[in-house]
């Protein structure tokens, strides 16, 4: 308990009914262990009572404070990745640091320091020459004892526990035995050179093994499954023991089994010692990988090799040692809660809740945004192609102008705007996370996509020009009576040679009703100018309706409206209603109708408009079936 409390830069505080860890999670867990262990029975009852009474004070918990108040840290030997441990030189301020037996206590002020050590179990055990027994006595650590300890470490690691060894050194400290922090002290020279730390931390006495568990959040395993379905490979790069990393990876689904299949788990050193070809082979295979006892350079190497393979890499990390790999990755993701400022600065994103599942959700959201962007482009391009086709067909067939410029401007600038904007709120496709990632080099508009634009656009042009011609050519079309307004039908030849109307001698004078007003003509050419007002209205209305239906088609690039129904995007339905209302506004308000040269339609004419507009939905549904 003394070592866990004193050789520790973190603490647990109690404040307003809540326990909060301050500092590194691993060290905070050791502080919790100290509180669970309590104080030794050998201490007087008053000390125990005092420690417990301090707990709700809003500061460090009582037991930890009891130890730290009675042990002054005079030097810290910082952690490094070579020896994989850290230690403090502590001066006992009260008789409670044990030597070789519990009865042999040193008195405060005797000038002797103790070295308290914690670190990776296998590394600390390798530097131990003694083991402390339960009664406080120490025995020599022989090969059998060391093997037994390492076997225990493997057993703990196999249960997904992060194993730390706790050790101390109370003798043979040399100049450090009396070191008091003074710069001129002889021990300062030893501490100034980190290369001496390994020799200082030698001939240790093993006090105990501690197993720490950082249980994955319940939703992580499901998120790993989602990643696999989405074609995303998840690799774990950890500083933990190899067995610990494998057990955790198997538990959350990165690895398929524990022990893992060959070729799926390596230490950082094992991977580093491979040839370049072997490293590529390891990273090229399918499924997850685990790299344990990894150092910053190993992380960089893995990210760099993955990028060489053409993979888009996202790297998560929270420590200073993760910063180089975070910077190198295509997307560096730092932890917002546990992450250091260095990691955050090196990253492209900061994860506010430190939850892996949030990253997976962000991937799905990103795919949805990309699809919505394509939906917007598909809607606008196919609609604009339709308008171009309408003008082209009119010119190619030598027809009267079906749509005048002010009508086209109204459709482009006003009517199309609300649905196009609402497409940004499209829901994600139900199987969006069941598809492999797209290549970074994929074109936004593929050949098949452009073909779809052309097919839909051609139909838009055909429908707008077609209904214009139908009004001139037929009294009755598809069972719909169009003769109620009294307009005169003409032949196809007359319609396509209307430019010669001034020379027609037998074209009778007439009139028809349009929205409560009478439209009459005295000359043949007037019939194709003022007289085309209803045909032009129907053509514009078909264009507006088709574009509304086309917006529904853009709900999903691949799925039918039966799978992704319109009400999944209520904003789109609202936008369509707004566009339709604006169209009715210019149609039924007389002064606006005069500006746009349109008139109200009767019930049969609305029915004909739907007949020409609705097939665009069936056409797009057929294209979805063929294309996917």
C-alpha positions as CSV (number, residue, x, y, z in Angstrom):
1,X,0.0,0.0,0.0
2,X,2.9,2.4,0.8
3,X,4.4,1.8,-2.6
4,X,1.1,2.2,-4.5
5,X,0.3,5.5,-2.6
6,X,3.8,7.1,-2.7
7,X,5.0,6.0,-6.1
8,X,2.1,7.6,-7.6
9,X,1.4,11.0,-9.3
10,X,-2.4,10.5,-9.4
11,X,-5.0,10.6,-6.6
12,X,-8.7,10.0,-6.0
13,X,-10.7,12.8,-4.3
14,X,-14.1,12.8,-2.8
15,X,-16.2,15.9,-3.4
16,X,-19.9,16.5,-3.2
17,X,-20.8,12.8,-2.9
18,X,-18.7,11.7,-5.9
19,X,-15.3,10.1,-6.2
20,X,-13.1,11.5,-9.0
21,X,-9.8,10.2,-10.4
22,X,-7.2,12.9,-11.0
23,X,-4.3,11.9,-13.2
24,X,-3.4,8.8,-15.2
25,X,-6.0,6.0,-14.9
26,X,-3.5,3.3,-14.1
27,X,-2.1,5.3,-11.1
28,X,-5.6,6.3,-10.0
29,X,-6.5,2.6,-9.9
30,X,-3.5,2.0,-7.6
31,X,-4.8,4.8,-5.3
32,X,-8.2,3.0,-5.2
33,X,-6.3,-0.2,-4.2
34,X,-4.7,1.6,-1.3
35,X,-8.1,2.7,0.0
36,X,-9.4,-0.9,-0.3
37,X,-6.4,-2.3,1.6
38,X,-6.8,0.3,4.4
39,X,-4.1,0.7,7.0
40,X,-2.0,-2.0,8.7
41,X,-3.5,-3.6,11.8
42,X,-0.2,-2.8,13.6
43,X,-1.0,0.9,13.6
44,X,-2.9,2.4,16.4
45,X,-6.6,2.8,16.2
46,X,-6.4,6.6,16.3
47,X,-4.4,6.7,13.0
48,X,-7.0,4.5,11.3
49,X,-9.8,6.6,12.6
50,X,-8.1,9.8,11.5
51,X,-7.5,8.5,8.0
52,X,-11.1,7.4,7.6
53,X,-12.4,10.7,9.0
54,X,-10.4,12.6,6.3
55,X,-12.2,10.9,3.4
56,X,-15.2,13.3,2.9
57,X,-13.1,16.4,3.1
58,X,-13.1,17.1,-0.6
59,X,-9.4,16.3,-1.0
60,X,-7.3,13.2,-1.4
61,X,-8.8,10.1,0.3
62,X,-7.7,9.4,3.8
63,X,-5.5,6.2,3.4
64,X,-3.6,7.6,0.5
65,X,-3.0,10.9,2.3
66,X,-1.9,9.0,5.4
67,X,0.8,7.3,3.5
68,X,1.9,10.4,1.4
69,X,2.0,12.6,4.5
70,X,4.4,10.2,6.2
71,X,6.7,9.6,3.2
72,X,8.5,12.5,1.6
73,X,9.5,12.0,-2.0
74,X,13.0,13.3,-2.5
75,X,13.5,12.2,-6.2
76,X,11.5,10.6,-9.0
77,X,13.0,8.2,-11.6
78,X,10.7,8.8,-14.5
79,X,9.3,6.0,-16.6
80,X,11.0,5.1,-19.8
81,X,10.3,2.4,-22.4
82,X,13.6,0.6,-22.0
83,X,13.2,-0.4,-18.4
84,X,9.4,0.0,-18.4
85,X,9.1,1.1,-14.8
86,X,9.2,4.2,-12.7
87,X,10.3,4.8,-9.1
88,X,10.6,7.3,-6.3
89,X,13.2,7.8,-3.7
90,X,11.3,8.2,-0.4
91,X,12.3,9.4,3.0
92,X,10.1,7.9,5.8
93,X,8.8,10.5,8.2
94,X,7.3,7.9,10.5
95,X,8.2,4.3,11.4
96,X,6.1,2.3,8.9
97,X,8.4,1.4,5.9
98,X,9.4,-2.2,6.3
99,X,12.9,-3.5,5.8
100,X,13.5,-7.2,5.7
101,X,11.1,-8.1,8.5
102,X,8.0,-6.3,9.9
103,X,9.7,-5.9,13.3
104,X,12.7,-4.1,11.8
105,X,11.3,-0.6,11.4
106,X,13.4,2.4,10.7
107,X,12.9,5.5,12.8
108,X,12.1,8.8,11.2
109,X,15.1,11.0,10.8
110,X,17.6,8.1,10.6
111,X,18.8,9.5,7.2
112,X,17.9,6.3,5.2
113,X,15.8,6.4,2.0
114,X,13.9,3.7,0.3
115,X,13.4,3.2,-3.4
116,X,9.8,2.4,-4.3
117,X,9.3,0.9,-7.7
118,X,6.3,-0.1,-9.9
119,X,6.3,-1.1,-13.6
120,X,5.7,-3.9,-16.2
121,X,5.7,-7.1,-14.2
122,X,8.1,-9.1,-16.4
123,X,10.6,-6.3,-16.4
124,X,10.5,-5.5,-12.7
125,X,10.6,-9.2,-11.8
126,X,13.7,-9.6,-13.9
127,X,15.5,-7.0,-11.8
128,X,14.4,-8.5,-8.4
129,X,16.7,-10.7,-6.3
130,X,14.4,-11.2,-3.4
131,X,10.7,-11.8,-2.7
132,X,8.8,-10.5,0.4
133,X,6.6,-13.0,2.0
134,X,3.2,-12.4,3.6
135,X,4.8,-12.1,7.1
136,X,7.2,-9.4,5.9
137,X,10.3,-11.7,5.7
138,X,12.3,-11.9,2.5
139,X,13.7,-14.9,0.6
140,X,16.0,-15.1,-2.3
141,X,14.4,-15.3,-5.7
142,X,15.7,-18.3,-7.6
143,X,14.9,-19.5,-11.1
144,X,11.9,-21.6,-9.9
145,X,10.5,-18.7,-8.0
146,X,10.9,-16.3,-11.0
147,X,9.3,-18.9,-13.3
148,X,6.4,-19.2,-10.8
149,X,6.0,-15.4,-10.7
150,X,6.0,-15.1,-14.5
151,X,3.5,-17.9,-14.7
152,X,1.2,-15.9,-12.4
153,X,1.7,-12.9,-14.6
154,X,0.7,-14.8,-17.7
155,X,-2.4,-16.2,-15.9
156,X,-3.4,-12.6,-14.9
157,X,-2.7,-11.3,-18.4
158,X,-4.8,-14.2,-19.9
159,X,-7.7,-12.8,-17.9
160,X,-7.3,-9.4,-19.6
161,X,-5.6,-7.9,-16.5
162,X,-2.9,-5.3,-16.9
163,X,-0.2,-6.7,-14.5
164,X,2.2,-4.4,-12.6
165,X,4.9,-5.5,-10.2
166,X,5.5,-3.6,-7.0
167,X,9.0,-3.6,-5.5
168,X,11.3,-1.8,-3.2
169,X,14.9,-1.4,-2.4
170,X,16.0,-0.4,1.1
171,X,19.7,-1.3,1.1
172,X,22.7,-0.9,-1.2
173,X,21.4,2.5,-2.3
174,X,24.9,4.1,-2.0
175,X,24.9,7.8,-2.1
176,X,21.1,7.8,-2.7
177,X,20.5,6.4,0.8
178,X,21.1,9.8,2.3
179,X,20.0,12.0,-0.6
180,X,17.9,14.9,0.5
181,X,17.3,16.7,-2.8
182,X,20.2,19.1,-2.4
183,X,21.9,19.9,-5.8
184,X,25.4,19.5,-4.3
185,X,24.7,16.0,-2.8
186,X,26.6,13.1,-4.3
187,X,23.4,11.4,-5.3
188,X,22.5,14.2,-7.6
189,X,25.1,13.1,-10.1
190,X,23.5,9.6,-10.3
191,X,20.0,11.0,-10.7
192,X,21.0,13.5,-13.4
193,X,21.8,10.8,-15.9
194,X,18.7,8.6,-16.8
195,X,21.0,5.8,-18.1
196,X,21.8,5.1,-14.4
197,X,18.2,4.3,-13.6
198,X,18.3,0.7,-14.6
199,X,21.3,0.0,-12.3
200,X,19.6,1.9,-9.4
201,X,16.5,-0.2,-9.9
202,X,18.4,-3.5,-9.5
203,X,18.6,-6.1,-6.8
204,X,15.0,-5.2,-5.9
205,X,12.7,-6.9,-3.4
206,X,9.4,-8.0,-5.1
207,X,6.6,-6.9,-2.8
208,X,3.6,-8.0,-4.9
209,X,1.8,-8.2,-8.2
210,X,-1.2,-6.0,-9.0
211,X,-3.8,-6.8,-11.7
212,X,-5.7,-3.9,-13.1
213,X,-8.7,-4.2,-15.3
214,X,-9.8,-1.4,-17.7
215,X,-13.0,-3.1,-18.8
216,X,-14.2,-2.1,-22.3
217,X,-17.5,-0.2,-22.5
218,X,-20.4,-2.6,-23.2
219,X,-21.0,-1.0,-26.6
220,X,-17.4,-1.5,-27.9
221,X,-17.9,-5.1,-28.9
222,X,-21.0,-4.2,-31.0
223,X,-19.0,-1.3,-32.6
224,X,-16.2,-3.7,-33.6
225,X,-18.8,-5.9,-35.3
226,X,-20.1,-2.8,-37.1
227,X,-16.6,-2.0,-38.3
228,X,-16.1,-5.5,-39.7
229,X,-19.4,-5.2,-41.6
230,X,-18.3,-1.9,-42.9
231,X,-15.0,-3.3,-44.2
232,X,-13.0,-1.4,-41.5
233,X,-10.1,-3.3,-40.0
234,X,-9.5,-2.5,-36.4
235,X,-6.0,-3.0,-35.0
236,X,-4.9,-2.6,-31.4
237,X,-1.5,-1.0,-30.6
238,X,-0.9,-1.1,-26.9
239,X,1.9,-0.8,-24.4
240,X,0.4,-3.7,-22.4
241,X,1.7,-7.2,-22.0
242,X,1.2,-9.3,-25.1
243,X,-1.2,-11.8,-23.4
244,X,-3.2,-8.9,-21.8
245,X,-3.6,-7.3,-25.2
246,X,-4.6,-10.5,-26.8
247,X,-7.2,-11.3,-24.1
248,X,-8.8,-7.8,-24.4
249,X,-8.7,-7.9,-28.2
250,X,-10.5,-11.3,-28.2
251,X,-13.0,-10.1,-25.6
252,X,-14.1,-7.2,-27.8
253,X,-13.9,-9.0,-31.1
254,X,-10.7,-7.6,-32.7
255,X,-9.3,-11.1,-32.6
256,X,-11.5,-14.1,-33.3
257,X,-10.2,-16.3,-30.5
258,X,-7.9,-16.4,-27.5
259,X,-5.2,-17.6,-27.9
260,X,-5.2,-15.9,-31.3
261,X,-4.5,-17.5,-34.6
262,X,-0.9,-17.3,-35.8
263,X,0.1,-14.2,-37.5
264,X,-2.3,-11.9,-35.8
265,X,-0.5,-10.8,-32.6
266,X,3.0,-9.4,-32.2
267,X,5.0,-7.4,-29.8
268,X,6.4,-4.1,-31.2
269,X,9.9,-5.5,-31.1
270,X,8.9,-8.7,-33.0
271,X,7.2,-6.6,-35.7
272,X,10.2,-4.2,-35.9
273,X,12.6,-7.1,-36.4
274,X,10.7,-8.4,-39.4
275,X,11.8,-7.7,-43.0
276,X,9.8,-5.1,-44.9
277,X,8.2,-7.9,-47.0
278,X,7.1,-9.7,-43.8
279,X,5.7,-6.6,-42.3
280,X,3.7,-5.9,-45.5
281,X,2.4,-9.5,-45.4
282,X,1.3,-9.1,-41.8
283,X,-0.6,-5.9,-42.4
284,X,-2.1,-7.0,-45.8
285,X,-4.0,-9.9,-44.4
286,X,-7.7,-9.7,-43.4
287,X,-9.0,-9.3,-39.9
288,X,-7.7,-7.5,-36.8
289,X,-4.2,-7.3,-35.5
290,X,-2.7,-6.7,-32.0
291,X,0.7,-5.1,-31.4
292,X,1.7,-5.1,-27.8
293,X,4.6,-3.5,-25.9
294,X,4.6,-1.0,-28.7
295,X,6.9,2.1,-28.7
296,X,6.2,5.4,-30.5
297,X,8.4,4.3,-33.4
298,X,6.6,1.0,-33.8
299,X,3.3,3.0,-34.0
300,X,4.7,5.3,-36.7
301,X,6.0,2.3,-38.7
302,X,2.6,0.6,-38.7
303,X,0.8,3.7,-39.8
304,X,3.3,4.4,-42.5
305,X,3.2,0.9,-43.9
306,X,-0.6,0.9,-43.9
307,X,-0.5,4.1,-45.9
308,X,2.0,2.5,-48.3
309,X,-0.6,-0.2,-48.9
310,X,-3.1,2.5,-49.9
311,X,-5.2,2.2,-46.7
312,X,-6.9,5.2,-45.2
313,X,-5.7,5.1,-41.6
314,X,-7.3,6.6,-38.5
315,X,-5.2,6.5,-35.4
316,X,-6.5,7.1,-31.8
317,X,-4.3,8.0,-28.9
318,X,-4.1,10.0,-25.7
319,X,-0.4,10.3,-24.7
320,X,2.6,12.3,-25.7
321,X,4.1,9.1,-27.2
322,X,1.1,8.8,-29.5
323,X,1.6,12.2,-31.1
324,X,4.0,11.2,-33.9
325,X,1.6,8.5,-35.2
326,X,-1.4,10.7,-34.7
327,X,0.3,13.3,-36.9
328,X,1.3,10.7,-39.5
329,X,-2.2,9.1,-39.8
330,X,-4.7,10.3,-42.4
331,X,-7.0,11.1,-39.5
332,X,-5.5,11.5,-36.0
333,X,-8.1,11.2,-33.2
334,X,-7.1,12.3,-29.7
335,X,-9.0,11.6,-26.5
336,X,-10.8,14.7,-25.2
337,X,-11.0,13.6,-21.6
338,X,-7.8,11.5,-21.0
339,X,-5.8,13.0,-23.8
340,X,-2.7,15.2,-23.3
341,X,-2.5,18.6,-25.0
342,X,0.3,17.3,-27.2
343,X,-1.9,14.5,-28.5
344,X,-4.7,16.9,-29.1
345,X,-2.5,19.4,-31.0
346,X,-1.1,16.5,-33.2
347,X,-4.6,15.3,-34.1
348,X,-7.2,16.2,-36.7
349,X,-10.1,15.4,-34.3
350,X,-10.7,15.4,-30.6
351,X,-13.1,12.8,-29.3
352,X,-15.2,14.5,-26.6
353,X,-16.4,11.4,-24.8
354,X,-13.3,9.1,-25.3
355,X,-15.7,6.4,-26.6
356,X,-14.7,4.2,-29.5
357,X,-18.3,3.8,-30.5
358,X,-18.5,7.5,-31.2
359,X,-15.8,7.0,-33.9
360,X,-17.9,4.3,-35.5
361,X,-20.9,6.4,-35.4
362,X,-19.0,9.3,-36.9
363,X,-17.9,7.0,-39.8
364,X,-21.6,6.2,-40.5
365,X,-22.4,9.9,-40.2
366,X,-19.7,10.7,-42.7
367,X,-20.9,8.2,-45.1
368,X,-24.4,9.6,-44.8
369,X,-23.1,13.1,-45.4
370,X,-21.3,12.0,-48.5
371,X,-24.4,10.2,-49.8
372,X,-26.5,13.3,-49.1
373,X,-24.0,15.4,-51.1
374,X,-24.3,13.0,-54.0
375,X,-28.1,13.1,-53.7
376,X,-28.0,16.9,-53.9
377,X,-25.7,16.8,-57.0
378,X,-27.8,14.0,-58.6
379,X,-31.0,16.0,-58.1
380,X,-29.7,19.3,-59.4
381,X,-27.8,17.9,-62.4
382,X,-30.6,15.6,-63.6
383,X,-33.1,18.4,-63.2
384,X,-30.9,20.9,-65.1
385,X,-30.3,18.3,-67.8
386,X,-34.0,18.0,-68.1
387,X,-34.4,21.7,-68.6
388,X,-31.7,21.7,-71.2
389,X,-33.3,18.7,-73.0
390,X,-36.6,20.6,-73.0
391,X,-35.1,23.5,-74.7
392,X,-33.2,21.2,-77.1
393,X,-36.3,19.2,-78.1
394,X,-38.2,22.4,-78.6
395,X,-35.6,23.7,-81.0
396,X,-34.9,20.4,-82.7
397,X,-38.6,19.8,-83.4
398,X,-39.2,23.4,-84.5
399,X,-41.9,23.8,-81.8
400,X,-43.2,27.0,-80.2
401,X,-41.3,27.9,-77.0
402,X,-42.8,25.8,-74.3
403,X,-41.0,27.5,-71.4
404,X,-40.1,31.1,-71.4
405,X,-36.9,32.4,-69.6
406,X,-38.7,33.9,-66.6
407,X,-40.4,30.5,-65.9
408,X,-37.0,28.6,-66.1
409,X,-35.5,31.2,-63.7
410,X,-38.3,30.7,-61.3
411,X,-37.9,27.0,-61.3
412,X,-34.1,27.1,-60.9
413,X,-33.9,29.9,-58.3
414,X,-37.1,29.3,-56.2
415,X,-38.9,26.1,-56.8
416,X,-35.8,23.8,-56.7
417,X,-34.2,25.5,-53.7
418,X,-36.2,24.1,-50.8
419,X,-36.1,20.4,-51.9
420,X,-32.4,20.6,-52.7
421,X,-31.7,22.0,-49.3
422,X,-33.8,19.4,-47.5
423,X,-31.9,16.6,-49.1
424,X,-29.1,17.5,-46.7
425,X,-31.4,16.0,-44.0
426,X,-31.7,12.6,-45.7
427,X,-31.5,9.7,-43.3
428,X,-28.7,7.3,-43.7
429,X,-29.3,4.2,-45.8
430,X,-30.2,1.2,-43.6
431,X,-27.2,-0.8,-44.9
432,X,-24.7,2.1,-45.0
433,X,-22.4,0.3,-42.5
434,X,-22.7,-3.0,-44.3
435,X,-20.7,-1.8,-47.3
436,X,-16.9,-1.7,-47.8
437,X,-15.3,1.7,-47.7
438,X,-15.0,3.6,-51.0
439,X,-11.6,4.3,-52.4
440,X,-10.2,7.8,-51.8
441,X,-9.8,8.0,-55.6
442,X,-13.4,7.2,-56.4
443,X,-15.1,9.7,-58.7
444,X,-18.0,11.6,-57.2
445,X,-19.9,11.1,-60.5
446,X,-19.4,7.7,-61.9
447,X,-20.2,6.6,-65.5
448,X,-23.3,4.8,-64.3
449,X,-24.3,7.8,-62.3
450,X,-23.9,10.1,-65.3
451,X,-26.0,7.7,-67.4
452,X,-28.7,7.9,-64.8
453,X,-28.6,11.7,-64.9
454,X,-29.0,11.6,-68.7
455,X,-31.9,9.1,-68.6
456,X,-33.8,11.0,-66.0
457,X,-33.0,14.3,-67.6
458,X,-34.1,13.1,-71.0
459,X,-37.4,12.0,-69.6
460,X,-37.8,15.4,-67.9
461,X,-37.3,17.1,-71.3
462,X,-39.6,14.6,-73.0
463,X,-42.4,15.1,-70.5
464,X,-42.3,18.9,-70.5
465,X,-42.3,19.1,-74.3
466,X,-44.7,16.1,-74.6
467,X,-47.5,17.6,-72.6
468,X,-47.1,20.9,-74.4
469,X,-47.6,19.1,-77.7
470,X,-50.5,16.9,-76.4
471,X,-52.5,20.0,-75.5
472,X,-52.2,21.3,-79.1
473,X,-52.8,17.9,-80.8
474,X,-55.5,16.0,-78.8
475,X,-59.0,16.6,-77.5
476,X,-58.7,13.4,-75.5
477,X,-55.5,11.8,-74.3
478,X,-55.3,8.5,-72.3
479,X,-59.0,8.8,-71.5
480,X,-58.6,12.4,-70.2
481,X,-60.9,14.9,-71.9
482,X,-59.1,18.1,-72.8
483,X,-61.8,19.7,-74.9
484,X,-63.7,21.3,-72.1
485,X,-61.9,24.6,-72.5
486,X,-62.9,24.8,-76.2
487,X,-59.4,25.1,-77.6
488,X,-58.7,24.2,-81.2
489,X,-56.5,21.1,-82.0
490,X,-54.1,21.2,-84.8
491,X,-52.0,18.7,-86.7
492,X,-48.4,17.7,-86.0
493,X,-47.4,19.3,-89.3
494,X,-49.0,22.6,-88.4
495,X,-47.3,22.5,-84.9
496,X,-43.8,21.9,-86.4
497,X,-44.3,24.5,-89.1
498,X,-45.8,27.2,-86.9
499,X,-43.2,29.7,-88.1
500,X,-45.0,29.8,-91.4
501,X,-48.3,30.6,-89.6
502,X,-48.4,34.1,-91.3
503,X,-49.0,32.4,-94.6
504,X,-51.8,30.2,-93.5
505,X,-55.1,31.2,-95.1
506,X,-57.6,28.6,-93.8
507,X,-56.8,28.8,-90.1
508,X,-60.1,29.8,-88.4
509,X,-60.5,32.5,-85.8
510,X,-61.5,31.2,-82.4
511,X,-61.2,31.3,-78.6
512,X,-61.0,29.2,-75.5
513,X,-61.3,29.6,-71.7
514,X,-58.3,29.6,-69.5
515,X,-58.7,30.1,-65.7
516,X,-61.8,32.2,-66.0
517,X,-60.7,34.3,-68.8
518,X,-61.2,34.0,-72.6
519,X,-58.2,33.7,-74.8
520,X,-58.9,34.6,-78.4
521,X,-57.0,34.9,-81.6
522,X,-57.6,36.8,-84.8
523,X,-54.5,35.6,-86.7
524,X,-53.0,32.1,-86.8
525,X,-49.7,33.3,-85.3
526,X,-51.5,34.6,-82.2
527,X,-52.6,31.1,-81.4
528,X,-48.9,30.1,-80.9
529,X,-48.1,33.2,-78.9
530,X,-50.9,34.3,-76.6
531,X,-52.8,31.1,-77.3
532,X,-50.1,28.8,-76.0
533,X,-50.6,30.1,-72.4
534,X,-52.4,26.9,-71.2
535,X,-50.0,24.6,-72.9
536,X,-47.0,26.5,-71.4
537,X,-48.7,26.4,-67.9
538,X,-49.0,22.6,-68.2
539,X,-45.4,22.3,-69.3
540,X,-44.2,24.4,-66.4
541,X,-46.3,22.5,-64.0
542,X,-45.0,19.1,-65.2
543,X,-41.5,20.4,-64.8
544,X,-42.2,21.4,-61.2
545,X,-43.9,18.2,-60.4
546,X,-41.2,16.0,-61.9
547,X,-38.6,17.8,-59.9
548,X,-40.6,17.2,-56.7
549,X,-40.8,13.5,-57.6
550,X,-37.2,13.6,-58.5
551,X,-36.4,14.9,-55.0
552,X,-38.1,11.8,-53.6
553,X,-35.9,9.7,-55.9
554,X,-32.9,11.3,-54.3
555,X,-33.7,10.0,-50.8
556,X,-31.5,7.1,-51.5
557,X,-29.1,6.4,-54.3
558,X,-29.6,2.6,-54.1
559,X,-32.8,1.8,-52.2
560,X,-36.4,1.9,-53.3
561,X,-38.9,4.3,-51.9
562,X,-40.4,1.2,-50.3
563,X,-37.2,0.7,-48.3
564,X,-36.6,4.4,-47.6
565,X,-40.1,5.9,-47.5
566,X,-40.5,9.7,-47.9
567,X,-41.5,10.3,-44.3
568,X,-38.1,9.4,-43.1
569,X,-37.1,12.9,-44.2
570,X,-40.0,15.1,-43.0
571,X,-38.0,18.2,-44.0
572,X,-38.1,17.1,-47.6
573,X,-41.9,16.6,-47.5
574,X,-42.2,20.1,-46.0
575,X,-39.9,21.5,-48.7
576,X,-41.9,19.9,-51.4
577,X,-45.1,21.4,-50.0
578,X,-43.5,24.8,-49.9
579,X,-42.4,24.5,-53.5
580,X,-45.8,23.4,-54.5
581,X,-47.4,26.2,-52.6
582,X,-45.2,28.7,-54.4
583,X,-46.2,27.3,-57.7
584,X,-49.9,27.6,-56.8
585,X,-49.2,31.1,-55.7
586,X,-47.9,32.3,-59.1
587,X,-50.7,30.3,-60.8
588,X,-53.7,31.6,-58.9
589,X,-52.7,35.2,-58.1
590,X,-53.6,37.1,-61.2
591,X,-50.8,39.7,-61.2
592,X,-48.2,36.9,-60.7
593,X,-49.8,34.7,-63.3
594,X,-49.5,37.6,-65.8
595,X,-45.8,38.0,-65.0
596,X,-45.1,34.3,-65.6
597,X,-47.6,34.0,-68.5
598,X,-49.5,31.1,-66.9
599,X,-53.2,30.4,-66.1
600,X,-55.0,28.1,-63.6
601,X,-55.7,24.5,-64.7
602,X,-58.9,22.5,-64.3
603,X,-59.2,19.0,-62.8
604,X,-58.6,17.1,-66.0
605,X,-55.5,19.1,-66.8
606,X,-54.1,18.5,-63.3
607,X,-54.7,14.8,-63.9
608,X,-52.7,14.9,-67.2
609,X,-49.9,16.7,-65.4
610,X,-49.7,13.8,-62.9
611,X,-49.8,11.3,-65.8
612,X,-46.7,12.9,-67.3
613,X,-44.9,13.6,-64.0
614,X,-45.3,10.4,-61.9
615,X,-43.4,8.0,-64.3
616,X,-40.1,9.6,-63.3
617,X,-40.4,7.7,-60.0
618,X,-40.9,4.4,-61.8
619,X,-38.0,5.1,-64.1
620,X,-35.7,5.9,-61.3
621,X,-36.8,2.8,-59.3
622,X,-36.0,0.7,-62.4
623,X,-32.6,2.2,-62.7
624,X,-31.9,1.4,-59.0
625,X,-32.8,-2.2,-59.6
626,X,-30.6,-2.4,-62.7
627,X,-27.6,-0.6,-61.2
628,X,-27.5,-2.4,-57.9
